[in-house]
Amino acid sequence: MSEQPTTRAISVSLRQAAQSLSVSEKTVRRLIADGVIAGYRVGPKSLRVKVDDLETVGRRIPSANWHLLR
């Protein structure tokens, strides 16, 4: 019997997400409220965020004059 690899989304707490993004927990809550990242309720009070979603926040957008900004 061959085992199928399972992929599970790794999620972190709001505190860990805030530390990863170098922002406050309140800012992470705002990002969730604005729909920038998805928040997942775990239990009655715990809120978690997928690590993959954090990697898409704050990506640099190339512009025509990016070389002038260095």
C-alpha angles and dihedrals in degrees: 000000000000120000118232114223111246122212118202126185110243113223131193136199122262090255092054091045091051092050091048092053094038092236136110125274087247090059090051088052089051091050089053092047091049091051094243091124131013121246123204124206113224111186124336098309111010119101122190138186129209115245091224089060091053092056091061095054116099100006114167114256112214117230133192092254100039092128090061092058097060 
